[in-house]
Every structure is written in C-alpha cells, then in structure tokens.
Amino acid sequence: MFPVKQGTPEWILDTLAQLYAFVESLRAGILQSILLSRRL
C-alpha cells in the first residue's frame, strides 16, 4: 500500500476502487459458477 494518510480523498478513493474491483471479481466468479452449474 502507498504511504498515504488515512482520511485523505486519495486514500478514500483508493479504498473504494479496491473494494469495487473486489466486488466485481466476486460477482464475475459467482456468475461464472452459476452458468457452469446450469450447463452441467
């Protein structure tokens, strides 16, 4: 992680971006598993 002080807009934006990416990857994985299980 970058040595940025907590509470700064950059830190908040960075955290939000990481959370968003995490949720997106989770959702993609869940959708993929659902599609794969439907195919079987």
PDB file of N, CA, C and O in Angstrom:
ATOM      1  N   MET A   1       0.843  -1.209   0.000  1.00  0.00           N
ATOM      2  CA  MET A   1       0.000   0.000   0.000  1.00  0.00           C
ATOM      3  C   MET A   1       0.872   1.250   0.000  1.00  0.00           C
ATOM      4  O   MET A   1       2.010   1.243   0.470  1.00  0.00           O
ATOM      5  N   PHE A   2       0.307   2.307  -0.535  1.00  0.00           N
ATOM      6  CA  PHE A   2       1.040   3.568  -0.570  1.00  0.00           C
ATOM      7  C   PHE A   2       0.999   4.231   0.803  1.00  0.00           C
ATOM      8  O   PHE A   2      -0.001   4.121   1.513  1.00  0.00           O
ATOM      9  N   PRO A   3       2.072   4.915   1.182  1.00  0.00           N
ATOM     10  CA  PRO A   3       2.098   5.608   2.482  1.00  0.00           C
ATOM     11  C   PRO A   3       1.282   6.891   2.443  1.00  0.00           C
ATOM     12  O   PRO A   3       1.834   7.988   2.533  1.00  0.00           O
ATOM     13  N   VAL A   4      -0.030   6.752   2.310  1.00  0.00           N
ATOM     14  CA  VAL A   4      -0.918   7.916   2.271  1.00  0.00           C
ATOM     15  C   VAL A   4      -1.666   8.008   3.591  1.00  0.00           C
ATOM     16  O   VAL A   4      -2.114   6.999   4.135  1.00  0.00           O
ATOM     17  N   LYS A   5      -1.796   9.213   4.093  1.00  0.00           N
ATOM     18  CA  LYS A   5      -2.500   9.395   5.371  1.00  0.00           C
ATOM     19  C   LYS A   5      -3.962   8.989   5.239  1.00  0.00           C
ATOM     20  O   LYS A   5      -4.616   9.301   4.244  1.00  0.00           O
ATOM     21  N   GLN A   6      -4.460   8.298   6.238  1.00  0.00           N
ATOM     22  CA  GLN A   6      -5.863   7.906   6.209  1.00  0.00           C
ATOM     23  C   GLN A   6      -6.741   9.141   6.358  1.00  0.00           C
ATOM     24  O   GLN A   6      -6.407  10.066   7.097  1.00  0.00           O
ATOM     25  N   GLY A   7      -7.875   9.146   5.645  1.00  0.00           N
ATOM     26  CA  GLY A   7      -8.795  10.269   5.729  1.00  0.00           C
ATOM     27  C   GLY A   7      -8.663  11.218   4.556  1.00  0.00           C
ATOM     28  O   GLY A   7      -9.528  12.068   4.345  1.00  0.00           O
ATOM     29  N   THR A   8      -7.586  11.082   3.785  1.00  0.00           N
ATOM     30  CA  THR A   8      -7.429  11.951   2.621  1.00  0.00           C
ATOM     31  C   THR A   8      -8.286  11.427   1.477  1.00  0.00           C
ATOM     32  O   THR A   8      -8.543  10.225   1.405  1.00  0.00           O
ATOM     33  N   PRO A   9      -8.727  12.295   0.591  1.00  0.00           N
ATOM     34  CA  PRO A   9      -9.555  11.845  -0.540  1.00  0.00           C
ATOM     35  C   PRO A   9      -8.874  10.757  -1.358  1.00  0.00           C
ATOM     36  O   PRO A   9      -9.538   9.842  -1.845  1.00  0.00           O
ATOM     37  N   GLU A  10      -7.540  10.848  -1.516  1.00  0.00           N
ATOM     38  CA  GLU A  10      -6.833   9.832  -2.288  1.00  0.00           C
ATOM     39  C   GLU A  10      -6.976   8.467  -1.626  1.00  0.00           C
ATOM     40  O   GLU A  10      -7.211   7.462  -2.298  1.00  0.00           O
ATOM     41  N   TRP A  11      -6.830   8.440  -0.288  1.00  0.00           N
ATOM     42  CA  TRP A  11      -6.934   7.166   0.433  1.00  0.00           C
ATOM     43  C   TRP A  11      -8.347   6.590   0.301  1.00  0.00           C
ATOM     44  O   TRP A  11      -8.525   5.390   0.094  1.00  0.00           O
ATOM     45  N   ILE A  12      -9.341   7.465   0.424  1.00  0.00           N
ATOM     46  CA  ILE A  12     -10.733   7.015   0.322  1.00  0.00           C
ATOM     47  C   ILE A  12     -11.009   6.480  -1.077  1.00  0.00           C
ATOM     48  O   ILE A  12     -11.621   5.423  -1.237  1.00  0.00           O
ATOM     49  N   LEU A  13     -10.550   7.222  -2.098  1.00  0.00           N
ATOM     50  CA  LEU A  13     -10.774   6.780  -3.476  1.00  0.00           C
ATOM     51  C   LEU A  13     -10.062   5.463  -3.731  1.00  0.00           C
ATOM     52  O   LEU A  13     -10.604   4.580  -4.396  1.00  0.00           O
ATOM     53  N   ASP A  14      -8.845   5.325  -3.206  1.00  0.00           N
ATOM     54  CA  ASP A  14      -8.083   4.089  -3.408  1.00  0.00           C
ATOM     55  C   ASP A  14      -8.815   2.909  -2.775  1.00  0.00           C
ATOM     56  O   ASP A  14      -8.917   1.837  -3.373  1.00  0.00           O
ATOM     57  N   THR A  15      -9.321   3.116  -1.561  1.00  0.00           N
ATOM     58  CA  THR A  15     -10.036   2.045  -0.876  1.00  0.00           C
ATOM     59  C   THR A  15     -11.308   1.679  -1.632  1.00  0.00           C
ATOM     60  O   THR A  15     -11.629   0.501  -1.791  1.00  0.00           O
ATOM     61  N   LEU A  16     -12.033   2.700  -2.098  1.00  0.00           N
ATOM     62  CA  LEU A  16     -13.264   2.440  -2.843  1.00  0.00           C
ATOM     63  C   LEU A  16     -12.964   1.677  -4.126  1.00  0.00           C
ATOM     64  O   LEU A  16     -13.694   0.756  -4.492  1.00  0.00           O
ATOM     65  N   ALA A  17     -11.892   2.061  -4.805  1.00  0.00           N
ATOM     66  CA  ALA A  17     -11.526   1.388  -6.054  1.00  0.00           C
ATOM     67  C   ALA A  17     -11.195  -0.077  -5.787  1.00  0.00           C
ATOM     68  O   ALA A  17     -11.595  -0.955  -6.551  1.00  0.00           O
ATOM     69  N   GLN A  18     -10.467  -0.338  -4.706  1.00  0.00           N
ATOM     70  CA  GLN A  18     -10.110  -1.721  -4.375  1.00  0.00           C
ATOM     71  C   GLN A  18     -11.360  -2.528  -4.024  1.00  0.00           C
ATOM     72  O   GLN A  18     -11.504  -3.673  -4.452  1.00  0.00           O
ATOM     73  N   LEU A  19     -12.256  -1.930  -3.248  1.00  0.00           N
ATOM     74  CA  LEU A  19     -13.494  -2.611  -2.884  1.00  0.00           C
ATOM     75  C   LEU A  19     -14.315  -2.923  -4.129  1.00  0.00           C
ATOM     76  O   LEU A  19     -14.850  -4.022  -4.273  1.00  0.00           O
ATOM     77  N   TYR A  20     -14.410  -1.933  -5.035  1.00  0.00           N
ATOM     78  CA  TYR A  20     -15.187  -2.114  -6.259  1.00  0.00           C
ATOM     79  C   TYR A  20     -14.619  -3.259  -7.091  1.00  0.00           C
ATOM     80  O   TYR A  20     -15.361  -4.108  -7.586  1.00  0.00           O
ATOM     81  N   ALA A  21     -13.283  -3.274  -7.241  1.00  0.00           N
ATOM     82  CA  ALA A  21     -12.641  -4.330  -8.023  1.00  0.00           C
ATOM     83  C   ALA A  21     -12.895  -5.694  -7.374  1.00  0.00           C
ATOM     84  O   ALA A  21     -13.145  -6.682  -8.064  1.00  0.00           O
ATOM     85  N   PHE A  22     -12.829  -5.733  -6.037  1.00  0.00           N
ATOM     86  CA  PHE A  22     -13.051  -6.987  -5.318  1.00  0.00           C
ATOM     87  C   PHE A  22     -14.476  -7.492  -5.546  1.00  0.00           C
ATOM     88  O   PHE A  22     -14.685  -8.673  -5.826  1.00  0.00           O
ATOM     89  N   VAL A  23     -15.453  -6.590  -5.424  1.00  0.00           N
ATOM     90  CA  VAL A  23     -16.857  -6.973  -5.617  1.00  0.00           C
ATOM     91  C   VAL A  23     -17.091  -7.421  -7.055  1.00  0.00           C
ATOM     92  O   VAL A  23     -17.798  -8.399  -7.298  1.00  0.00           O
ATOM     93  N   GLU A  24     -16.500  -6.707  -8.003  1.00  0.00           N
ATOM     94  CA  GLU A  24     -16.675  -7.067  -9.414  1.00  0.00           C
ATOM     95  C   GLU A  24     -16.135  -8.464  -9.689  1.00  0.00           C
ATOM     96  O   GLU A  24     -16.786  -9.260 -10.367  1.00  0.00           O
ATOM     97  N   SER A  25     -14.943  -8.768  -9.165  1.00  0.00           N
ATOM     98  CA  SER A  25     -14.351 -10.089  -9.400  1.00  0.00           C
ATOM     99  C   SER A  25     -15.196 -11.169  -8.719  1.00  0.00           C
ATOM    100  O   SER A  25     -15.384 -12.255  -9.267  1.00  0.00           O
ATOM    101  N   LEU A  26     -15.700 -10.863  -7.526  1.00  0.00           N
ATOM    102  CA  LEU A  26     -16.553 -11.826  -6.826  1.00  0.00           C
ATOM    103  C   LEU A  26     -17.801 -12.114  -7.645  1.00  0.00           C
ATOM    104  O   LEU A  26     -18.180 -13.269  -7.841  1.00  0.00           O
ATOM    105  N   ARG A  27     -18.442 -11.033  -8.128  1.00  0.00           N
ATOM    106  CA  ARG A  27     -19.676 -11.190  -8.894  1.00  0.00           C
ATOM    107  C   ARG A  27     -19.415 -11.984 -10.172  1.00  0.00           C
ATOM    108  O   ARG A  27     -20.215 -12.838 -10.555  1.00  0.00           O
ATOM    109  N   ALA A  28     -18.296 -11.699 -10.823  1.00  0.00           N
ATOM    110  CA  ALA A  28     -17.954 -12.415 -12.056  1.00  0.00           C
ATOM    111  C   ALA A  28     -17.764 -13.902 -11.759  1.00  0.00           C
ATOM    112  O   ALA A  28     -18.232 -14.753 -12.516  1.00  0.00           O
ATOM    113  N   GLY A  29     -17.082 -14.213 -10.663  1.00  0.00           N
ATOM    114  CA  GLY A  29     -16.862 -15.610 -10.302  1.00  0.00           C
ATOM    115  C   GLY A  29     -18.166 -16.318  -9.989  1.00  0.00           C
ATOM    116  O   GLY A  29     -18.366 -17.464 -10.392  1.00  0.00           O
ATOM    117  N   ILE A  30     -19.062 -15.638  -9.269  1.00  0.00           N
ATOM    118  CA  ILE A  30     -20.352 -16.240  -8.918  1.00  0.00           C
ATOM    119  C   ILE A  30     -21.179 -16.486 -10.177  1.00  0.00           C
ATOM    120  O   ILE A  30     -21.773 -17.551 -10.343  1.00  0.00           O
ATOM    121  N   LEU A  31     -21.212 -15.485 -11.066  1.00  0.00           N
ATOM    122  CA  LEU A  31     -21.972 -15.640 -12.306  1.00  0.00           C
ATOM    123  C   LEU A  31     -21.419 -16.795 -13.125  1.00  0.00           C
ATOM    124  O   LEU A  31     -22.179 -17.577 -13.696  1.00  0.00           O
ATOM    125  N   GLN A  32     -20.089 -16.905 -13.186  1.00  0.00           N
ATOM    126  CA  GLN A  32     -19.460 -17.973 -13.965  1.00  0.00           C
ATOM    127  C   GLN A  32     -19.829 -19.340 -13.391  1.00  0.00           C
ATOM    128  O   GLN A  32     -20.157 -20.263 -14.135  1.00  0.00           O
ATOM    129  N   SER A  33     -19.775 -19.463 -12.066  1.00  0.00           N
ATOM    130  CA  SER A  33     -20.091 -20.752 -11.447  1.00  0.00           C
ATOM    131  C   SER A  33     -21.561 -21.104 -11.674  1.00  0.00           C
ATOM    132  O   SER A  33     -21.896 -22.271 -11.879  1.00  0.00           O
ATOM    133  N   ILE A  34     -22.441 -20.091 -11.637  1.00  0.00           N
ATOM    134  CA  ILE A  34     -23.869 -20.344 -11.877  1.00  0.00           C
ATOM    135  C   ILE A  34     -24.072 -20.835 -13.307  1.00  0.00           C
ATOM    136  O   ILE A  34     -24.793 -21.804 -13.547  1.00  0.00           O
ATOM    137  N   LEU A  35     -23.424 -20.150 -14.258  1.00  0.00           N
ATOM    138  CA  LEU A  35     -23.561 -20.556 -15.661  1.00  0.00           C
ATOM    139  C   LEU A  35     -23.020 -21.963 -15.870  1.00  0.00           C
ATOM    140  O   LEU A  35     -23.626 -22.764 -16.582  1.00  0.00           O
ATOM    141  N   LEU A  36     -21.874 -22.268 -15.248  1.00  0.00           N
ATOM    142  CA  LEU A  36     -21.275 -23.595 -15.407  1.00  0.00           C
ATOM    143  C   LEU A  36     -22.180 -24.666 -14.803  1.00  0.00           C
ATOM    144  O   LEU A  36     -22.351 -25.730 -15.399  1.00  0.00           O
ATOM    145  N   SER A  37     -22.759 -24.409 -13.641  1.00  0.00           N
ATOM    146  CA  SER A  37     -23.613 -25.406 -12.996  1.00  0.00           C
ATOM    147  C   SER A  37     -24.900 -25.598 -13.798  1.00  0.00           C
ATOM    148  O   SER A  37     -25.452 -26.698 -13.822  1.00  0.00           O
ATOM    149  N   ARG A  38     -25.380 -24.547 -14.450  1.00  0.00           N
ATOM    150  CA  ARG A  38     -26.585 -24.684 -15.270  1.00  0.00           C
ATOM    151  C   ARG A  38     -26.290 -25.551 -16.493  1.00  0.00           C
ATOM    152  O   ARG A  38     -27.138 -26.325 -16.940  1.00  0.00           O
ATOM    153  N   ARG A  39     -25.069 -25.409 -17.029  1.00  0.00           N
ATOM    154  CA  ARG A  39     -24.709 -26.142 -18.238  1.00  0.00           C
ATOM    155  C   ARG A  39     -24.626 -27.646 -17.964  1.00  0.00           C
ATOM    156  O   ARG A  39     -24.951 -28.456 -18.832  1.00  0.00           O
ATOM    157  N   LEU A  40     -24.192 -28.015 -16.759  1.00  0.00           N
ATOM    158  CA  LEU A  40     -23.999 -29.440 -16.451  1.00  0.00           C
ATOM    159  C   LEU A  40     -25.332 -30.186 -16.382  1.00  0.00           C
ATOM    160  O   LEU A  40     -25.353 -31.391 -16.134  1.00  0.00           O
TER     161      LEU A  40
END
